[in-house]
Amino acid sequence: MINLEEFLNKYYKNNEPIILACSTWPDSMYLLYKILETKYAKNLIACYFNHKTRIETDIEEKFLEELWKKRWFKVESASCDFEKIKKLYPTKGFEELAREKRYQFFDAILNIHKSDKIIIAHHLDDKIETFFFNTVRWTKLTWLINMKEKSWKILRPLLNIEKKDILNYLEKNNLEYKIDSTNSNTEFTRNLLRHEILPQFKKVNSNYKNNINNLIKYFEEVKENIDIQIISFLQNNSFFNIKEYNWLSKLIQKEIIRHIFYITNWKSTIWLSEANISEVIKFINWKNNKTIKEIKNMKLKKDNKIILFNKN
């Protein structure tokens, strides 16, 4: 099991608020109880966002508020009319929109408490599920490296702990938590993976979770190496030489285009397809000069032997 006090010492000062995203489900409650065992207990702020999409949400919110009266930690909660919000964003899926509104709430709490970090209870099973979820949907290496211990404002101390170990700890210590009633609904893609698809991997190899975790770590090393090559090539400039670009491997050429798109599109490559990348590479090698190529917010300009690009 994790030494949580050691983890908190790594990222927090003694008087710094410890902001925890808390759903009241096993994963986040495990973290809450473990934080209360540390010297940081007095700093804990548990954040609960009530989407009001399940009958249990009001019960969960009340449960957390009752618990803080007994254990002396702070609670921040908020709710929304999610059905009304869904009508305003008809093209967005339920999971995407729910996550978006939840993280807007977390950002507000961080601002209120003047903090730049929030702890999320993602564990090893979440990491594996997300890997397969993104493998089906995307082709980009970045999306396969889906969760890190520290990513922007998010801290994830449980990434090497399996869900079964969390449940065993809670049951062994008779610690209360709530269960999401939608967890068994396989109409949600993640639940389908969790309950029907991933258990089949266990039949092939009972140790598959650790093997996939090692594969993700390998992808992280590959990505770090690619990033080093990209930074070395661009040297923080907003242009590059076409001849030097063509000396690079096809992989690095593609990754440079992805990188430029990433820094010009709110640090995302979600709108960049493989076809787009092929178009850009063709544009770079066109004989025509003084031409421009735009994809979303990425703007490339060909000027003789140089490609100029915008930087946000």
Buried (B, 14 or more C-beta within 10 A) or exposed (E): EBEBBEBBBEBBEEEBBBBBBBBBBBBBBBBBBBBBEBEBBEBBBBBBBBBBEEEBBEEBBEBBEEBBEEEEBBBBBBBBEBEEBBEEEEEBEBEEBBEEBBBEBBEEBBEEBEBEBBBBBBBBBBBBBBBBBBEEEBEBBBBBBBBBBEEEBBBBBBBBBBBEBBBEBBEEEEBEBBEBEEEEEEEBBBBBBBEEBBEEBEEEEEEBBBEBBEEBEEBBEBBEEBEEBBEEBBEEEEEBEBEEBEEBEEEBBBBBBBBBBBBBBEEEBBEBEEEBBEBBBEBBEEEEEEEEBEBBEBBBBBEEEBBBBBEE
